[in-house]
Amino acid sequence: MNHHKKEKREKVVRFGVSFDEELLSKFDGLISKKGYQSRSEAIRDLVREALIEKGIAENEEIVGTITLIYDHDFPGVVEKLMHIQHIHHDEITSTTHTHIDPHRCLEVLVVRGRASKLHKLADNLKAIKGVLNGQLVASTIKI
Ligand code: NI
C-alpha cells in the first residue's frame, strides 16, 4: 500500500522473530506473491492490518462500504432496503446502484460512523430476504 511509504521517520527497533521452517516457507511464499521487498516489510503490514481490525472491534469511528447484491423481483426487498437506508441517513453518505441483469442489482453504500452501528446496519441489510450477498469493508480513520 503506497501510503505506508509516506510514514514518518520514527525510531526503528529491531527484534528477533522465531518461525518453524514450514511456516516461514509459507510466509516467504506470501511475501513473493504480494511483492514485499523484505520479511520486515511484510510483518509490519500484517501488524498494521491486525491493529486496524482491533480498532474496528473497539468501536472507533470507521469509514467503508457495504456492498449488496439482491433480487429486486423478490417481494418487498426494495421497500425494506430503502426503509432501512433512510433510517440510517446519518451513516450512509452515498449510494451507487448497478443493474447486473434483468433481476439482480448491485448496490454499494458508502458509510461512515461508529463501528458497532455500521456492523449492525450491514447485518440488518444482509438479513433482508431477497438480499443474496452483503459485505461491509471498513477501515479505521486513525491509520
Ligand atoms: Ni437494479
Backbone and ligand atoms as CSV (ligand in chain L), in Angstrom:
chain,resi,resn,atom,element,x,y,z
A,1,MET,N,N,0.836,-1.193,0.000
A,1,MET,CA,C,0.000,0.000,0.000
A,1,MET,C,C,0.873,1.247,0.000
A,2,ASN,N,N,0.617,2.158,-0.927
A,2,ASN,CA,C,1.511,3.285,-1.130
A,2,ASN,C,C,1.634,4.226,0.061
A,3,HIS,N,N,0.519,4.432,0.778
A,3,HIS,CA,C,0.565,5.435,1.847
A,3,HIS,C,C,1.526,5.040,2.966
A,4,HIS,N,N,1.884,3.756,3.031
A,4,HIS,CA,C,2.836,3.346,4.062
A,4,HIS,C,C,4.219,3.940,3.831
A,5,LYS,N,N,4.533,4.237,2.580
A,5,LYS,CA,C,5.859,4.784,2.270
A,5,LYS,C,C,6.006,6.205,2.780
A,6,LYS,N,N,4.856,6.862,3.036
A,6,LYS,CA,C,4.912,8.248,3.481
A,6,LYS,C,C,5.022,8.367,5.006
A,7,GLU,N,N,5.096,7.219,5.686
A,7,GLU,CA,C,5.059,7.294,7.145
A,7,GLU,C,C,6.267,8.051,7.699
A,8,LYS,N,N,6.042,8.646,8.851
A,8,LYS,CA,C,7.084,9.468,9.478
A,8,LYS,C,C,8.293,8.619,9.829
A,9,ARG,N,N,9.471,9.229,9.794
A,9,ARG,CA,C,10.700,8.529,10.183
A,9,ARG,C,C,10.750,8.478,11.700
A,10,GLU,N,N,10.357,7.336,12.240
A,10,GLU,CA,C,10.415,7.180,13.683
A,10,GLU,C,C,11.554,6.239,14.015
A,11,LYS,N,N,11.891,6.193,15.296
A,11,LYS,CA,C,12.981,5.327,15.731
A,11,LYS,C,C,12.639,3.866,15.417
A,12,VAL,N,N,13.563,3.165,14.785
A,12,VAL,CA,C,13.324,1.770,14.413
A,12,VAL,C,C,13.923,0.855,15.473
A,13,VAL,N,N,13.134,-0.089,15.941
A,13,VAL,CA,C,13.595,-1.060,16.927
A,13,VAL,C,C,13.674,-2.428,16.251
A,14,ARG,N,N,14.808,-3.097,16.395
A,14,ARG,CA,C,14.950,-4.440,15.833
A,14,ARG,C,C,14.666,-5.482,16.905
A,15,PHE,N,N,13.990,-6.560,16.490
A,15,PHE,CA,C,13.785,-7.664,17.417
A,15,PHE,C,C,13.769,-8.973,16.633
A,16,GLY,N,N,14.100,-10.056,17.305
A,16,GLY,CA,C,14.146,-11.353,16.640
A,16,GLY,C,C,12.790,-12.036,16.643
A,17,VAL,N,N,12.474,-12.717,15.561
A,17,VAL,CA,C,11.213,-13.468,15.480
A,17,VAL,C,C,11.545,-14.916,15.118
A,18,SER,N,N,10.994,-15.865,15.860
A,18,SER,CA,C,11.236,-17.281,15.572
A,18,SER,C,C,10.049,-17.884,14.826
A,19,PHE,N,N,10.347,-18.590,13.749
A,19,PHE,CA,C,9.319,-19.283,12.969
A,19,PHE,C,C,9.738,-20.740,12.838
A,20,ASP,N,N,8.790,-21.675,12.787
A,20,ASP,CA,C,9.205,-23.005,12.358
A,20,ASP,C,C,9.351,-22.970,10.829
A,21,GLU,N,N,10.174,-23.912,10.304
A,21,GLU,CA,C,10.561,-23.847,8.898
A,21,GLU,C,C,9.379,-23.832,7.940
A,22,GLU,N,N,8.388,-24.658,8.253
A,22,GLU,CA,C,7.252,-24.775,7.347
A,22,GLU,C,C,6.481,-23.463,7.262
A,23,LEU,N,N,6.255,-22.857,8.427
A,23,LEU,CA,C,5.524,-21.598,8.456
A,23,LEU,C,C,6.324,-20.503,7.750
A,24,LEU,N,N,7.648,-20.496,7.983
A,24,LEU,CA,C,8.499,-19.488,7.354
A,24,LEU,C,C,8.481,-19.640,5.831
A,25,SER,N,N,8.489,-20.892,5.376
A,25,SER,CA,C,8.459,-21.131,3.935
A,25,SER,C,C,7.134,-20.642,3.331
A,26,LYS,N,N,6.034,-20.864,4.042
A,26,LYS,CA,C,4.734,-20.360,3.574
A,26,LYS,C,C,4.708,-18.831,3.583
A,27,PHE,N,N,5.303,-18.274,4.638
A,27,PHE,CA,C,5.357,-16.813,4.764
A,27,PHE,C,C,6.166,-16.208,3.617
A,28,ASP,N,N,7.312,-16.833,3.283
A,28,ASP,CA,C,8.136,-16.356,2.166
A,28,ASP,C,C,7.372,-16.452,0.846
A,29,GLY,N,N,6.557,-17.490,0.718
A,29,GLY,CA,C,5.714,-17.623,-0.467
A,29,GLY,C,C,4.738,-16.463,-0.580
A,30,LEU,N,N,4.132,-16.101,0.545
A,30,LEU,CA,C,3.190,-14.982,0.597
A,30,LEU,C,C,3.898,-13.672,0.251
A,31,ILE,N,N,5.116,-13.516,0.786
A,31,ILE,CA,C,5.903,-12.305,0.549
A,31,ILE,C,C,6.159,-12.113,-0.939
A,32,SER,N,N,6.585,-13.196,-1.627
A,32,SER,CA,C,6.893,-13.036,-3.049
A,32,SER,C,C,5.615,-12.834,-3.854
A,33,LYS,N,N,4.539,-13.482,-3.428
A,33,LYS,CA,C,3.261,-13.329,-4.129
A,33,LYS,C,C,2.748,-11.890,-4.028
A,34,LYS,N,N,2.910,-11.303,-2.844
A,34,LYS,CA,C,2.388,-9.949,-2.625
A,34,LYS,C,C,3.394,-8.867,-3.002
A,35,GLY,N,N,4.620,-9.278,-3.335
A,35,GLY,CA,C,5.608,-8.310,-3.806
A,35,GLY,C,C,6.285,-7.482,-2.737
A,36,TYR,N,N,6.324,-7.974,-1.520
A,36,TYR,CA,C,7.050,-7.248,-0.471
A,36,TYR,C,C,8.554,-7.324,-0.736
A,37,GLN,N,N,9.284,-6.280,-0.326
A,37,GLN,CA,C,10.738,-6.242,-0.528
A,37,GLN,C,C,11.481,-7.045,0.537
A,38,SER,N,N,10.860,-7.230,1.695
A,38,SER,CA,C,11.554,-7.926,2.786
A,38,SER,C,C,10.537,-8.530,3.741
A,39,ARG,N,N,11.017,-9.455,4.580
A,39,ARG,CA,C,10.157,-10.023,5.620
A,39,ARG,C,C,9.688,-8.938,6.575
A,40,SER,N,N,10.588,-8.003,6.906
A,40,SER,CA,C,10.216,-6.936,7.850
A,40,SER,C,C,9.028,-6.135,7.322
A,41,GLU,N,N,9.088,-5.799,6.037
A,41,GLU,CA,C,8.003,-5.012,5.447
A,41,GLU,C,C,6.682,-5.775,5.525
A,42,ALA,N,N,6.749,-7.079,5.253
A,42,ALA,CA,C,5.541,-7.906,5.293
A,42,ALA,C,C,4.985,-7.984,6.719
A,43,ILE,N,N,5.873,-8.176,7.680
A,43,ILE,CA,C,5.420,-8.269,9.073
A,43,ILE,C,C,4.795,-6.951,9.524
A,44,ARG,N,N,5.423,-5.832,9.152
A,44,ARG,CA,C,4.854,-4.516,9.529
A,44,ARG,C,C,3.440,-4.364,8.967
A,45,ASP,N,N,3.229,-4.773,7.715
A,45,ASP,CA,C,1.913,-4.655,7.100
A,45,ASP,C,C,0.876,-5.525,7.809
A,46,LEU,N,N,1.288,-6.762,8.152
A,46,LEU,CA,C,0.365,-7.662,8.845
A,46,LEU,C,C,-0.021,-7.111,10.211
A,47,VAL,N,N,0.957,-6.523,10.909
A,47,VAL,CA,C,0.676,-5.947,12.227
A,47,VAL,C,C,-0.288,-4.771,12.082
A,48,ARG,N,N,-0.051,-3.931,11.062
A,48,ARG,CA,C,-0.968,-2.800,10.837
A,48,ARG,C,C,-2.392,-3.302,10.592
A,49,GLU,N,N,-2.515,-4.336,9.743
A,49,GLU,CA,C,-3.838,-4.888,9.445
A,49,GLU,C,C,-4.521,-5.388,10.713
A,50,ALA,N,N,-3.740,-6.079,11.572
A,50,ALA,CA,C,-4.304,-6.606,12.817
A,50,ALA,C,C,-4.750,-5.465,13.721
A,51,LEU,N,N,-3.966,-4.385,13.755
A,51,LEU,CA,C,-4.317,-3.252,14.609
A,51,LEU,C,C,-5.564,-2.545,14.099
A,52,ILE,N,N,-5.698,-2.474,12.773
A,52,ILE,CA,C,-6.898,-1.866,12.196
A,52,ILE,C,C,-8.128,-2.675,12.591
A,53,GLU,N,N,-8.030,-4.008,12.483
A,53,GLU,CA,C,-9.160,-4.854,12.867
A,53,GLU,C,C,-9.505,-4.693,14.332
A,54,LYS,N,N,-8.487,-4.562,15.162
A,54,LYS,CA,C,-8.713,-4.393,16.591
A,54,LYS,C,C,-9.419,-3.061,16.851
A,55,GLY,N,N,-8.970,-2.035,16.134
A,55,GLY,CA,C,-9.594,-0.720,16.277
A,55,GLY,C,C,-11.064,-0.787,15.953
A,56,ILE,N,N,-11.382,-1.539,14.892
A,56,ILE,CA,C,-12.778,-1.672,14.491
A,56,ILE,C,C,-13.560,-2.390,15.588
A,57,ALA,N,N,-12.954,-3.426,16.158
A,57,ALA,CA,C,-13.626,-4.160,17.226
A,57,ALA,C,C,-13.862,-3.270,18.436
A,58,GLU,N,N,-12.953,-2.319,18.650
A,58,GLU,CA,C,-13.076,-1.435,19.816
A,58,GLU,C,C,-13.978,-0.235,19.559
A,59,ASN,N,N,-14.658,-0.265,18.420
A,59,ASN,CA,C,-15.694,0.722,18.178
A,59,ASN,C,C,-15.205,2.132,17.959
A,60,GLU,N,N,-14.161,2.259,17.175
A,60,GLU,CA,C,-13.749,3.580,16.713
A,60,GLU,C,C,-14.702,4.032,15.621
A,61,GLU,N,N,-14.524,5.298,15.198
A,61,GLU,CA,C,-15.244,5.722,14.005
A,61,GLU,C,C,-14.555,5.089,12.798
A,62,ILE,N,N,-15.357,4.551,11.890
A,62,ILE,CA,C,-14.792,3.920,10.699
A,62,ILE,C,C,-15.458,4.465,9.435
A,63,VAL,N,N,-14.780,4.262,8.326
A,63,VAL,CA,C,-15.354,4.567,7.005
A,63,VAL,C,C,-15.291,3.291,6.178
A,64,GLY,N,N,-16.185,3.171,5.216
A,64,GLY,CA,C,-16.136,1.967,4.397
A,64,GLY,C,C,-17.286,1.894,3.425
A,65,THR,N,N,-17.507,0.678,2.940
A,65,THR,CA,C,-18.599,0.442,2.000
A,65,THR,C,C,-19.367,-0.812,2.418
A,66,ILE,N,N,-20.650,-0.791,2.146
A,66,ILE,CA,C,-21.461,-2.007,2.266
A,66,ILE,C,C,-21.904,-2.352,0.845
A,67,THR,N,N,-21.505,-3.519,0.379
A,67,THR,CA,C,-21.854,-3.958,-0.965
A,67,THR,C,C,-22.972,-4.991,-0.876
A,68,LEU,N,N,-24.044,-4.750,-1.593
A,68,LEU,CA,C,-25.206,-5.653,-1.560
A,68,LEU,C,C,-25.536,-6.137,-2.966
A,69,ILE,N,N,-25.863,-7.403,-3.070
A,69,ILE,CA,C,-26.432,-7.921,-4.313
A,69,ILE,C,C,-27.808,-8.462,-3.954
A,70,TYR,N,N,-28.825,-8.039,-4.681
A,70,TYR,CA,C,-30.170,-8.511,-4.354
A,70,TYR,C,C,-31.017,-8.709,-5.598
A,71,ASP,N,N,-32.068,-9.494,-5.390
A,71,ASP,CA,C,-33.030,-9.784,-6.451
A,71,ASP,C,C,-34.172,-8.791,-6.314
A,72,HIS,N,N,-34.248,-7.804,-7.181
A,72,HIS,CA,C,-35.243,-6.738,-6.977
A,72,HIS,C,C,-36.669,-7.213,-7.254
A,73,ASP,N,N,-36.817,-8.439,-7.820
A,73,ASP,CA,C,-38.158,-9.006,-8.018
A,73,ASP,C,C,-38.704,-9.671,-6.767
A,74,PHE,N,N,-37.822,-9.898,-5.791
A,74,PHE,CA,C,-38.283,-10.558,-4.569
A,74,PHE,C,C,-39.237,-9.613,-3.837
A,75,PRO,N,N,-40.446,-10.101,-3.465
A,75,PRO,CA,C,-41.463,-9.207,-2.894
A,75,PRO,C,C,-40.972,-8.436,-1.663
A,76,GLY,N,N,-41.048,-7.125,-1.731
A,76,GLY,CA,C,-40.767,-6.279,-0.579
A,76,GLY,C,C,-39.315,-5.896,-0.383
A,77,VAL,N,N,-38.400,-6.499,-1.136
A,77,VAL,CA,C,-36.977,-6.282,-0.848
A,77,VAL,C,C,-36.558,-4.826,-1.090
A,78,VAL,N,N,-37.054,-4.224,-2.164
A,78,VAL,CA,C,-36.660,-2.843,-2.486
A,78,VAL,C,C,-37.167,-1.890,-1.404
A,79,GLU,N,N,-38.429,-2.086,-0.986
A,79,GLU,CA,C,-39.014,-1.216,0.036
A,79,GLU,C,C,-38.262,-1.347,1.358
A,80,LYS,N,N,-37.946,-2.587,1.733
A,80,LYS,CA,C,-37.238,-2.801,3.003
A,80,LYS,C,C,-35.838,-2.185,2.965
A,81,LEU,N,N,-35.133,-2.385,1.862
A,81,LEU,CA,C,-33.790,-1.802,1.736
A,81,LEU,C,C,-33.856,-0.278,1.836
A,82,MET,N,N,-34.815,0.304,1.147
A,82,MET,CA,C,-34.957,1.762,1.141
A,82,MET,C,C,-35.315,2.278,2.528
A,83,HIS,N,N,-36.214,1.562,3.208
A,83,HIS,CA,C,-36.649,1.962,4.548
A,83,HIS,C,C,-35.460,1.990,5.514
A,84,ILE,N,N,-34.676,0.918,5.519
A,84,ILE,CA,C,-33.524,0.858,6.439
A,84,ILE,C,C,-32.488,1.918,6.080
A,85,GLN,N,N,-32.278,2.129,4.785
A,85,GLN,CA,C,-31.282,3.135,4.383
A,85,GLN,C,C,-31.696,4.535,4.823
A,86,HIS,N,N,-33.006,4.818,4.767
A,86,HIS,CA,C,-33.460,6.143,5.204
A,86,HIS,C,C,-33.318,6.323,6.708
A,87,ILE,N,N,-33.552,5.258,7.459
A,87,ILE,CA,C,-33.359,5.343,8.917
A,87,ILE,C,C,-31.904,5.704,9.223
A,88,HIS,N,N,-30.983,5.175,8.418
A,88,HIS,CA,C,-29.545,5.370,8.659
A,88,HIS,C,C,-28.950,6.459,7.760
A,89,HIS,N,N,-29.736,7.508,7.495
A,89,HIS,CA,C,-29.239,8.571,6.606
A,89,HIS,C,C,-27.995,9.257,7.156
A,90,ASP,N,N,-27.812,9.232,8.485
A,90,ASP,CA,C,-26.612,9.840,9.069
A,90,ASP,C,C,-25.350,9.042,8.761
A,91,GLU,N,N,-25.483,7.736,8.643
A,91,GLU,CA,C,-24.310,6.877,8.420
A,91,GLU,C,C,-24.018,6.653,6.931
A,92,ILE,N,N,-25.057,6.676,6.095
A,92,ILE,CA,C,-24.865,6.401,4.666
A,92,ILE,C,C,-24.642,7.722,3.938
A,93,THR,N,N,-23.437,7.919,3.408
A,93,THR,CA,C,-23.144,9.206,2.773
A,93,THR,C,C,-23.465,9.210,1.285
A,94,SER,N,N,-23.425,8.044,0.632
A,94,SER,CA,C,-23.850,7.970,-0.770
A,94,SER,C,C,-24.126,6.524,-1.162
A,95,THR,N,N,-24.845,6.356,-2.259
A,95,THR,CA,C,-25.125,5.009,-2.757
A,95,THR,C,C,-24.955,4.969,-4.274
A,96,THR,N,N,-24.553,3.804,-4.754
A,96,THR,CA,C,-24.450,3.585,-6.195
A,96,THR,C,C,-25.222,2.321,-6.532
A,97,HIS,N,N,-26.007,2.368,-7.584
A,97,HIS,CA,C,-26.830,1.227,-7.974
A,97,HIS,C,C,-26.477,0.816,-9.402
A,98,THR,N,N,-26.207,-0.467,-9.567
A,98,THR,CA,C,-25.935,-1.000,-10.908
A,98,THR,C,C,-26.858,-2.179,-11.160
A,99,HIS,N,N,-27.506,-2.219,-12.312
A,99,HIS,CA,C,-28.367,-3.349,-12.668
A,99,HIS,C,C,-27.494,-4.431,-13.281
A,100,ILE,N,N,-27.373,-5.567,-12.611
A,100,ILE,CA,C,-26.489,-6.633,-13.077
A,100,ILE,C,C,-27.092,-7.353,-14.284
A,101,ASP,N,N,-28.365,-7.690,-14.175
A,101,ASP,CA,C,-29.089,-8.385,-15.244
A,101,ASP,C,C,-30.572,-8.050,-15.061
A,102,PRO,N,N,-31.490,-8.705,-15.783
A,102,PRO,CA,C,-32.904,-8.308,-15.652
A,102,PRO,C,C,-33.470,-8.416,-14.226
A,103,HIS,N,N,-32.838,-9.166,-13.335
A,103,HIS,CA,C,-33.398,-9.369,-11.998
A,103,HIS,C,C,-32.529,-8.861,-10.846
A,104,ARG,N,N,-31.220,-8.977,-11.017
A,104,ARG,CA,C,-30.340,-8.698,-9.873
A,104,ARG,C,C,-29.714,-7.306,-9.949
A,105,CYS,N,N,-29.551,-6.730,-8.740
A,105,CYS,CA,C,-28.973,-5.401,-8.610
A,105,CYS,C,C,-27.749,-5.455,-7.709
A,106,LEU,N,N,-26.793,-4.590,-7.982
A,106,LEU,CA,C,-25.632,-4.390,-7.118
A,106,LEU,C,C,-25.740,-2.985,-6.554
A,107,GLU,N,N,-25.679,-2.879,-5.217
A,107,GLU,CA,C,-25.727,-1.571,-4.600
A,107,GLU,C,C,-24.537,-1.418,-3.664
A,108,VAL,N,N,-23.858,-0.291,-3.783
A,108,VAL,CA,C,-22.716,-0.007,-2.910
A,108,VAL,C,C,-23.057,1.230,-2.085
A,109,LEU,N,N,-23.042,1.074,-0.767
A,109,LEU,CA,C,-23.310,2.197,0.129
A,109,LEU,C,C,-21.989,2.651,0.734
A,110,VAL,N,N,-21.700,3.923,0.650
A,110,VAL,CA,C,-20.523,4.455,1.339
A,110,VAL,C,C,-20.980,4.874,2.730
A,111,VAL,N,N,-20.292,4.342,3.738
A,111,VAL,CA,C,-20.756,4.538,5.109
A,111,VAL,C,C,-19.658,5.123,5.991
A,112,ARG,N,N,-20.091,5.798,7.022
A,112,ARG,CA,C,-19.170,6.386,7.989
A,112,ARG,C,C,-19.885,6.451,9.330
A,113,GLY,N,N,-19.178,6.027,10.390
A,113,GLY,CA,C,-19.809,6.102,11.700
A,113,GLY,C,C,-19.166,5.136,12.668
A,114,ARG,N,N,-19.820,4.943,13.812
A,114,ARG,CA,C,-19.311,4.014,14.819
A,114,ARG,C,C,-19.349,2.590,14.282
A,115,ALA,N,N,-18.281,1.859,14.558
A,115,ALA,CA,C,-18.164,0.504,14.014
A,115,ALA,C,C,-19.353,-0.374,14.381
A,116,SER,N,N,-19.781,-0.300,15.627
A,116,SER,CA,C,-20.872,-1.184,16.053
A,116,SER,C,C,-22.153,-0.899,15.272
A,117,LYS,N,N,-22.421,0.403,15.042
A,117,LYS,CA,C,-23.633,0.777,14.303
A,117,LYS,C,C,-23.563,0.286,12.851
A,118,LEU,N,N,-22.375,0.410,12.255
A,118,LEU,CA,C,-22.244,0.021,10.844
A,118,LEU,C,C,-22.291,-1.489,10.667
A,119,HIS,N,N,-21.719,-2.229,11.634
A,119,HIS,CA,C,-21.823,-3.689,11.558
A,119,HIS,C,C,-23.279,-4.122,11.681
A,120,LYS,N,N,-24.003,-3.443,12.573
A,120,LYS,CA,C,-25.417,-3.763,12.762
A,120,LYS,C,C,-26.223,-3.421,11.504
A,121,LEU,N,N,-25.928,-2.266,10.930
A,121,LEU,CA,C,-26.597,-1.862,9.687
A,121,LEU,C,C,-26.352,-2.899,8.582
A,122,ALA,N,N,-25.088,-3.308,8.416
A,122,ALA,CA,C,-24.760,-4.306,7.385
A,122,ALA,C,C,-25.498,-5.616,7.662
A,123,ASP,N,N,-25.527,-6.031,8.918
A,123,ASP,CA,C,-26.231,-7.274,9.271
A,123,ASP,C,C,-27.722,-7.173,8.962
A,124,ASN,N,N,-28.325,-6.014,9.299
A,124,ASN,CA,C,-29.756,-5.824,9.036
A,124,ASN,C,C,-30.067,-5.886,7.540
A,125,LEU,N,N,-29.199,-5.267,6.745
A,125,LEU,CA,C,-29.421,-5.262,5.296
A,125,LEU,C,C,-29.257,-6.671,4.724
A,126,LYS,N,N,-28.227,-7.384,5.196
A,126,LYS,CA,C,-27.968,-8.742,4.705
A,126,LYS,C,C,-29.100,-9.697,5.056
A,127,ALA,N,N,-29.761,-9.422,6.195
A,127,ALA,CA,C,-30.797,-10.329,6.683
A,127,ALA,C,C,-32.107,-10.224,5.909
A,128,ILE,N,N,-32.244,-9.170,5.098
A,128,ILE,CA,C,-33.492,-8.990,4.335
A,128,ILE,C,C,-33.607,-10.100,3.287
A,129,LYS,N,N,-34.775,-10.723,3.238
A,129,LYS,CA,C,-34.993,-11.793,2.265
A,129,LYS,C,C,-34.988,-11.207,0.858
A,130,GLY,N,N,-34.204,-11.813,-0.019
A,130,GLY,CA,C,-34.040,-11.293,-1.377
A,130,GLY,C,C,-32.656,-10.699,-1.565
A,131,VAL,N,N,-31.993,-10.376,-0.424
A,131,VAL,CA,C,-30.593,-9.938,-0.499
A,131,VAL,C,C,-29.736,-11.197,-0.581
A,132,LEU,N,N,-28.992,-11.324,-1.680
A,132,LEU,CA,C,-28.259,-12.567,-1.953
A,132,LEU,C,C,-26.872,-12.543,-1.342
A,133,ASN,N,N,-26.307,-11.365,-1.213
A,133,ASN,CA,C,-24.948,-11.265,-0.695
A,133,ASN,C,C,-24.741,-9.863,-0.139
A,134,GLY,N,N,-23.998,-9.767,0.938
A,134,GLY,CA,C,-23.721,-8.453,1.507
A,134,GLY,C,C,-22.410,-8.466,2.262
A,135,GLN,N,N,-21.661,-7.387,2.127
A,135,GLN,CA,C,-20.363,-7.347,2.786
A,135,GLN,C,C,-19.994,-5.925,3.185
A,136,LEU,N,N,-19.547,-5.786,4.420
A,136,LEU,CA,C,-19.023,-4.500,4.889
A,136,LEU,C,C,-17.506,-4.543,4.809
A,137,VAL,N,N,-16.936,-3.582,4.105
A,137,VAL,CA,C,-15.471,-3.432,4.088
A,137,VAL,C,C,-15.191,-2.092,4.749
A,138,ALA,N,N,-14.438,-2.120,5.834
A,138,ALA,CA,C,-14.280,-0.904,6.621
A,138,ALA,C,C,-12.834,-0.680,7.020
A,139,SER,N,N,-12.539,0.580,7.305
A,139,SER,CA,C,-11.193,0.924,7.786
A,139,SER,C,C,-11.329,1.952,8.882
A,140,THR,N,N,-10.452,1.875,9.844
A,140,THR,CA,C,-10.394,2.928,10.842
A,140,THR,C,C,-9.939,4.212,10.149
A,141,ILE,N,N,-10.297,5.364,10.688
A,141,ILE,CA,C,-9.790,6.612,10.086
A,141,ILE,C,C,-8.544,7.073,10.811
A,142,LYS,N,N,-8.063,6.279,11.751
A,142,LYS,CA,C,-6.870,6.656,12.528
A,142,LYS,C,C,-5.642,5.875,12.090
A,143,ILE,N,N,-5.472,5.614,10.807
A,143,ILE,CA,C,-4.288,4.866,10.351
A,143,ILE,C,C,-3.073,5.772,10.427
L,1,NI,NI,NI,-31.266,-2.527,-10.358
